[in-house]
């Protein structure tokens, strides 16, 4: 069967969820492109912190995100959403309607709260002390 679902600010007629595995097997037949861990991490950063610049992504991840951003942009999950009004006018990135559609979300507010996955300050401090990281 089919159902009408509100997704990414619009509506889509789609197969009911229970039948999705069968339809995927028929249509995709091992053609599913997987994303690297770096791509998933960068996509999550963009989704939760958008609009965000390359420099801000670098400060969070600790590595240059250019290659990953190119891949995410080519796949249609991330796009340029503007420029930072500050010095240098850095390009700002955000997620696309395709991103929302693929996750089955109507809007970004439907993303799960990230706080439940982030350790508390006491845990981070204990890890820093245990690992001998300066500043702990």
N, C-alpha and C positions, 0 to 999 in steps of 0.2 A: 503494500500500500504506500500511499504518499501522504504528505502533510504540508501545510503552509506554515512557514516559520519566519518570525521577525529576526533578521540578522543584519548587522552593519547599517542600521537606519532604514532598511528596506525590507522587502519580503522575498522569500525564495520557496519554490515548490520543490520538495525533496523527498527522497525515499525515507520511510520511517526508520528510526534508529536500529530497530531489531534486525532489519534486513541489510544494513550497511556493510557488514563483513562479506556477504555474498556478492553484493554489487561491486565492492572494491576488488575482490578476487577476480571477478569477470572483467572489469574495466582496466585495472592496473596491471595485473599479471606480472608481478615482480619488477615494475617500472617505477616504483616509488623512490624518489630521490631523498636521501637522508641528509640531515644537517649535522655538521660537526658540533662538538661541544662548544667551541669558540663562537660559532654562529648562533647557537641557542642562547648562550650567555649574553652575547651582544644584543640579540633581539629582545631578551628579557629586560636588559638595561634600558634600551630605547623605549620599550612599552611602558615601563614604570616611571621613567624620568623625563619623558618627552615634554616639550622640545629639548633636545640635547645636542651638544656639539661634539665633534671628534675629540677635542681636547678633554672634555668632561668624561667621555667614554674611556679614553686612555687613562685618566686619573683613577677611574674605578677599576678597570681591568688590569692596568699595569703594562699593557702592550698596545702597539699601534693597531687600530681597528680598520684601517683603510681597505684591506683585501676583503675582510668579512663584510664591511658595509657595502662594497661593490656587489658581492654575491647576494646579500639580502635585498639590495635595490634591484638587481637583475631578476630576482625571483618575484619581485613585486610586494614584498612584505614591509619594506622601509622606503621612505621617500624624503626629499628635501622639503621642509615645511616653512622655511624662512631663513632670516639672518638675524644673528644676535646684534642688537643695537649698540653694543659696547665697542671698544677698540678692536679693530681687525675685522669686524662684522663677520664672525664665523658662521658657516652654514649650519643650520639646525636641522636635525632629523626627527622624524616621527613615524609611527606605523600607518599602514594603509587600510582601506576597507577590505582588501583581500586578506590581510592579517586577521581582522575581526571575523571575516567569513570562515576562514580555515579553522579558527578556534571555536566557531559557533557562538560568538558574542555579538550582542546588539551594539554595545558601546564600551569604551575603555573602563567605565565604572563597574563593568561586570567581571573584570579581572579579579582573581582571588587576592585578598589582602596579603601583602608580602611579609608583614611583621611576624606572622606565625612561623616563618621559615628562617628568620634571622635570630642568631643567638643573642642573649642579653649581654650587657656590658661586662658583667661579672664573668661570664664564660669566655668572652674575648680576652679579658685581662688575664685570666688563668692560663689560657692558651699561650698568650704572649710571654708570660713569666716562664711557663714550662718549656717554651721553644727558645728562650733566651733572646727575644727580640728587644732591641734598644727602645727606650722610652716607656718600658713597662715598669 
